[in-house]
Amino acid sequence: AWLLGLPAPLTLPTPDGILTPDTVHTCLANLAGRTGPLLLTATAGTTDSGAIDPLPALADIADRHGARFHIDAAYGGPLLFSDTHRTALHGLDRAHTVALDLHKLGWQPVAAGLLAVPDPTTLAPLAHQADYLNADDDTEAGLPDLLSRSLRTTRRPDILKIAVTLKALGRHGLGELIDRTLAAAQALADLIEAHPRYELHSRPTLSTVLFRPTGADHTTLATIRRTLLTDGQAVLGRATTPTGLWLKATLLNPHTQPGDLTTLLKLVEGHIPR
Ligand SMILES: Cc1ncc(COP(=O)(O)O)c(C=O)c1O
């Protein structure tokens, strides 16, 4: 919004880690008298916890207030490939625009993002004509006109690795990797719940598991993360929620074995002060 010179976005409180339909409704109702278009942005897989906003309820609210509806499905979007998990994305099809990214549940290095739209005319504002790039007669003769597909012109074509991934693995292949990765996250959550020295933030929605040694303070959590990182043993993130600071394990290796998860918990346990 800042780069495009748009009004500053309104951010809403998310005490449970997801947008609450009532809060969104009240916010849009308060904006009713204003002129100009409205855009409601939801997230399908937050970076902190992997939580998915209540998409159908938010789509209803966007409809009611005449707002465009965008979903950031960078993390959770690939669940569509899984027969087991795709229902978690119920309501995704009601968005006017969806951001997808294959850099987590798509196993590609950054950058691997794309904007998907159900109605191709949504991309019309991207159309741009420059004689030296896409002269009208060339476009009419059927030569590809990439200028109306992307803002990136001569930049790196990230779409290539996305296309290769989809072609090589297919819907089924990707779905299988996603099922295995999400199962590993559930297995880690089980181990944490059963462990007397750990607490689990919540059952994982995607492949992110938030946990901490029970009662650990900020300094302890920072020491654990930095020590495991500098020793080359594990890369753990961090997330702050209304219940404080948590260690964040984002599982992305579909070949993770139960023994790997126990090892991770043992490594962390080794740094809990007695
Ligand atoms: C939910 C979500 N959206 C977007 C992104 C990436 O955004 P960008 O491509 O702008 O860096 C991430 C990065 O991990 C993410 O987790």
The ligand as an SDF file (V2000), in Angstrom:
LIG
                    3D

 16 16  0  0  0  0  0  0  0  0999 V2000
    1.8830  -15.8850    4.6350 C   0  0  0  0  0  0  0  0  0  0  0  0
    3.0240  -15.3710    3.7810 C   0  0  0  0  0  0  0  0  0  0  0  0
    2.7840  -14.4890    2.7930 N   0  0  0  0  0  0  0  0  0  0  0  0
    3.7800  -14.0390    1.9880 C   0  0  0  0  0  0  0  0  0  0  0  0
    5.0800  -14.4870    2.1430 C   0  0  0  0  0  0  0  0  0  0  0  0
    6.1560  -14.0140    1.2080 C   0  0  0  0  0  0  0  0  0  0  0  0
    5.9850  -12.7180    0.8610 O   0  0  0  0  0  0  0  0  0  0  0  0
    7.0040  -11.9780   -0.1340 P   0  0  0  0  0  0  0  0  0  0  0  0
    6.9980  -12.7750   -1.3980 O   0  0  0  0  0  0  0  0  0  0  0  0
    6.4110  -10.6380   -0.2580 O   0  0  0  0  0  0  0  0  0  0  0  0
    8.3370  -11.9990    0.5130 O   0  0  0  0  0  0  0  0  0  0  0  0
    5.3860  -15.3490    3.1770 C   0  0  0  0  0  0  0  0  0  0  0  0
    6.7860  -15.7500    3.4010 C   0  0  0  0  0  0  0  0  0  0  0  0
    7.1270  -16.7080    3.9570 O   0  0  0  0  0  0  0  0  0  0  0  0
    4.3340  -15.8330    4.0000 C   0  0  0  0  0  0  0  0  0  0  0  0
    4.5840  -16.7140    4.9850 O   0  0  0  0  0  0  0  0  0  0  0  0
  1  2  1  0
  2  3  1  0
  2 15  2  0
  3  4  2  0
  4  5  1  0
  5  6  1  0
  5 12  2  0
  6  7  1  0
  7  8  1  0
  8  9  2  0
  8 10  1  0
  8 11  1  0
 12 13  1  0
 12 15  1  0
 13 14  2  0
 15 16  1  0
M  END
$$$$
